[in-house]
């Protein structure tokens, strides 16, 4: 069973953690938020003190947050007392910016797209309490594939609704961040952090999408998008993604005879996707050396598309299997490997290498 969302962010892995963690103290969250925003520093000091007392009594998490909130609020109190006459609001705003930047390693809420981070003690489930941003070249726990804001209006939508909304968006952001699925190591999956009910009341709306492993660490960045790839690599991967998405829509039924209509519909979707992939590949002007293997891939896609189209109209399961097998004979894998080699992309599927 998944643990309940807890402020400020709770990890929602694809598979449940082994044990339920101690709850995060709400006063600690409030103290840290108040301290970071430099608003009502005296209140932040009080909240931090209350949090430390409660944490000592209940064993809840959040001691670092409470201490950070106390320190920031104390500094804020001194700042307001010592602001020089005539300094104006710019002085305070500048200080707030410095504080925010200095607090980057305070927890999952401080992470930004492209950050690689490590968690003391290991395990992604500790990130709501303490994270350290590190260079992606060194071993690390996770990498942020995207950050986005949830709708501001309305009350807390509930754990199930929030999970569904964030999970779908994070899958898309992760696909766009690590565009080349062949280069993603085995065991890497998408996790996310989202605000719990208490954090929602405090105005937290950011959701953070993370690439990581349930066990083990990462080394080197997984980022492969327009910021790290050239235009030809991006064009190829965008075209390939069209068919990859369609292929992932295979019906849940194990056998065609159990859902012939569903499989026929899927075959029709694959047929359309293969046509779209071919158009995209043919429309791009490829660099020298890549044109021929890409053209060969398009030709194979055309042969496969013809078989998928017939499968989409198959009268029975036997006919469907026959054309599915014929389509598989024109998968274009060898042509794709040659095209990838010419474009400088991965030529083997890293996830298939369990030693990776």
ABEGO torsion letter per residue (X at the ends): XBBBBBOABBBBBABBBABBBBBBBAAAAAAAAAAAAGBGAAAAAAAAAAAAAAAAAAGBBGAAAAAAAAAAAAAAAAAAAABBBGAEAAAAAAAAAAAAAAAAAAEAAABBBGBBBBBBGEEAAAAAABBBBBBAABBBABBBAEBBBBBABEBBAEAAAAAAAAAAAAAAAAAAABABAAABBBGBBBBBBBBBAAAAAAGBABBBBBBBBABEBBBEBABBBAAABBAAAAAAAAAAAAAAAAAAABBABABAAABAAAAAAAAAAAAAAAAAAAAAAAABBBBBGAAAAAAAAAAAAAAAAAAAAAAAABABAAAAAAAAAAAAAAAGAAAAAAAAAAAGBBABBAAABAAX
